[in-house]
């Protein structure tokens, strides 16, 4: 009898395990409903903070010249901190093998043009020039890169070189690269440079040298909604690509590492993301929203919530979190339509917009009765004060 009971229990547990594992496998298969050639990849929605697609996205891999995304933002932030252009003099130690802006020793160039040329043609010499100018040395700049990575929250990324040439302990993940690109795209200068089809550089020295550099990101020409990106290649990393696209207010970032068909993979991932998501105006009901009133004819003021924002959604707004920014009380008089506070909306922890909260009615001062003696004292004060 005991053996039969044990067998029955074993059968039930085994059956439950199989049943519970089926949805997990189905979810994993549904995660990427198309063929992606990349060894590792991710598709990230900036609006919601969600990874819509991923494959080996947390595996530490070589990143090649997508490294220059970090180099660019550090160069830009150094400029913005100084609130002034920096003129960089090219030295022999800035030379590097591989892709290049073809800078020559003794030439002088603005920091912003170094960043632009580097992002356009992936110039390793430009990356070195930025590193030595901003960090003082390659080691010092690598320290700055890793410090910035820690600030952004890139837990699985380590930088050694400013250009992305292969080195031990120089790695990242598809998830971290997406978050890095999100951070950089919030900087207007980075966004403007990286979205350009080309830039023309007027060298400070020699003054007659003018050079136009064209963006190697083909998606800017081949995909209508692409707004930025950075390519990369080394023998170790293979082809790497980070790009950003925006449609109808929805911003997506795609990352592929070691991908022989990266242009097409990014297009497919973007099509999937934009087909799945939409911007929908919130219509949340707020009932009996009030705030105490001090010194008014009413103890509480009724409040109305103004226009609600549109949020990026796949159809389910149940995960919208509301944060009320309202005062503990209002002082009379309260005028109808006065802004009393705000309601902020978050989706998956990502800020999605806010609404003004206004007074629904006017509440005047509450007149406090005074005694005859108070009135007499008040009358004579006018003559002696």
HELIX and SHEET records of a PDB file:
HELIX    1   1 UNK A    2  UNK A   31  1                                  30    
HELIX    2   2 UNK A   64  UNK A   67  5                                   4    
HELIX    3   3 UNK A   68  UNK A   82  1                                  15    
HELIX    4   4 UNK A   92  UNK A   94  5                                   3    
HELIX    5   5 UNK A  111  UNK A  121  1                                  11    
HELIX    6   6 UNK A  124  UNK A  135  1                                  12    
HELIX    7   7 UNK A  138  UNK A  152  1                                  15    
HELIX    8   8 UNK A  174  UNK A  185  1                                  12    
HELIX    9   9 UNK A  188  UNK A  194  1                                   7    
HELIX   10  10 UNK A  219  UNK A  222  1                                   4    
HELIX   11  11 UNK A  262  UNK A  276  1                                  15    
HELIX   12  12 UNK A  372  UNK A  384  1                                  13    
SHEET    1   A 5 UNK A  50  UNK A  55  0                                        
SHEET    2   A 5 UNK A  40  UNK A  45 -1                                        
SHEET    3   A 5 UNK A 250  UNK A 257 -1                                        
SHEET    4   A 5 UNK A 238  UNK A 247 -1                                        
SHEET    5   A 5 UNK A 226  UNK A 234 -1                                        
SHEET    1   B 2 UNK A  87  UNK A  89  0                                        
SHEET    2   B 2 UNK A 108  UNK A 110 -1                                        
SHEET    1   C 2 UNK A 198  UNK A 202  0                                        
SHEET    2   C 2 UNK A 210  UNK A 214 -1                                        
SHEET    1   D 2 UNK A 278  UNK A 281  0                                        
SHEET    2   D 2 UNK A 310  UNK A 313 -1                                        
SHEET    1   E 6 UNK A 320  UNK A 326  0                                        
SHEET    2   E 6 UNK A 339  UNK A 347 -1                                        
SHEET    3   E 6 UNK A 350  UNK A 359 -1                                        
SHEET    4   E 6 UNK A 300  UNK A 305 -1                                        
SHEET    5   E 6 UNK A 290  UNK A 294 -1                                        
SHEET    6   E 6 UNK A 329  UNK A 331  1                                        
END                                                                             
